Amino acid sequence: MAKEESVTLDQKYCLTVAEAAEYFGIGEKKLRAIISNNLNADYLLCNGKKYLIKRKLFEQYIDNAYSI
């Protein structure tokens, strides 16, 4: 039986909304609002109806933001 290796959030390329909320300390409702207001942002990846957040690009967005 193969041993499963888990990947920590800081090692993932893309995060789900729930993972991003945990990683960035931002509520899921707030993240969903940010997503809906920035649907063409570089930090978003659409997988069907599910949006994934590109962690490093969203970090840059947060670094340059005055408020969210």
N, C-alpha and C positions, 0 to 999 in steps of 0.2 A: 504494500500500500504506500503510495507516494505521500510525502509530507507536504501539506499545503503551506505555501509561503504567503504571508499577508503583506500588502504594500501599504505603508503609512500614507496619510494624506499629503504630507510634504514631499512625497516621492511621486505622486500621481500627476499626470499631465492634465487631465480634465477631472472636474469634481461635479457631482450632482448638486442640486440646490441644498439638500440636507447636509451633505459633506462640506460644502462651501460655508454654510451657516456655522457649522462647528469650527471649521478652520479659521474663518475670518472674524468670528464673534459677532456676526450680523444676523438678525432674525430672518427666517425663511420668507415671511411676508415682504420684508424690505428688499430682499434679493429678488423676489419675483417682480416687485415693482420696478427695480432697476432694470431687469431683463426686459419687461414689457415696454419700458421707455427707451430702450437702446437695442432694438431687435437686430440691427445691422452692425453691432459693435464687433471689433476684432476678437474680443475675449469670449465670444459665444460660439458654440458649436451646436447645431440642431441635429438631433438624431430622431427622425420621425416627429413626434409631438413633444419630445423630451429635449430640454435645453441642458447642455453641459457647459460648465464654466472653465475656460482655460486658465489654470491657476496662476501661472507667471504673468500672463497679460492682464488678468484681473488685479493682481498685486500692483502692477504699474498704474492701472486705473485708480486704485485706492490711494497709492502714493501721491498722485497728482490731484486728487480730489480735495476740495476745501471742506465739503460736507457731503453726507449721503442721506 
